[in-house]
Amino acid sequence: MEQIAEVPALKQALFWMNLYRELLAVDESALHRMRALLLEDSARKRGEAFYDPDVELLVAEIERVRSRHAHWHSLVERLVHSGTEPSKSAIR
């Protein structure tokens, strides 16, 4: 009976783990692009250092999303090892 109750929990954990993985990819891509644009802008201004608070905010957001992803990934691992293993394609 316990395994049956864990299947919805596993599906929910997989949903959130995958969602946070996708968010992390988008945020990291945005950060990479922002840094590239800042470097281009800095080069045009003859090497002047340029600070953008949005970069700092995005880095903090990435750390928060990375933490949430780790939480859900850990839960998926625990549920899988408890005997409710999903199909291999469900965990990416």
N, C-alpha and C positions, 0 to 999 in steps of 0.2 A: 504493500500500500504506500510506503514511503517513496518508492521510485515514481509512482504515478503522480504524486504531489510535486515531485521535483521537476518533472518535464516542463510545466508552464514556467517555473522559475528559470530553467535553463534557456527556454526560448526567449524570455524577457532579458536575461543576462546577455545572450547572443545579440539581441537587437541593440542593446545599449553599448556593448563592446564594439560592434561594427559601426554604430553611429559615431561614437567618439573617435574611432580610427579614421573615419572619413573627415570629421571635423579637424582632426589633427593634420591630415594631409592638406586640407584647404588652407588652414592657418599657416602651416610651414611654407607652403607655396607663396602665400601673400607676403610673409616675412622676407622670403628670399627676393621677391620682386621689389619690395619696399627698400631693402638694403641696396639692391642694384641701382634703383633710381636715385637714392641718396648719394651713392658713389659717383654717378654720372653728374649730378648737380654739384657735388663737391669739386669734381674735376673741372667743371666749367667755371667755378669760382676760384680757380687757382689753388686748390688744395685746402681751402678753409674748412675747418671742422664744422659739420652741420649736425645739430641735434634735433631729432624729431620725437616728441613725447609719444606719438602713436606707435613707434617701434617698441618702446618700453612697455606700453600697454599690451601690445600684441604678444610680446615675449611672456608677460605674466599670464595672458590668456592661454598660450600654448602650454605653459607649465600646469595650469589648472586642468586643461583638457587631457594632458598626458596623465595626470594623477587620476582623473575619472576613468580613463581608458584602462589604466593599470588595475584599478579597483574591480571593474567589470571583468577584465581578463582573468584576474585571480579567482573571481567567483565562478566563471565558466570552468576554469581548471578544476576547482573543487567539486563542482557538480559532475563534471565528466569523470573524475576519478571516483566519485561515489557510486558510479554504475549507470548513469543516465547518458551514456555517450551518444552524441548526435552524429549525423553523417559527417564525413570528413570535409565536405564542401561547406558545411555550416560554419566552421571555424576557419577564418583566413588570417 
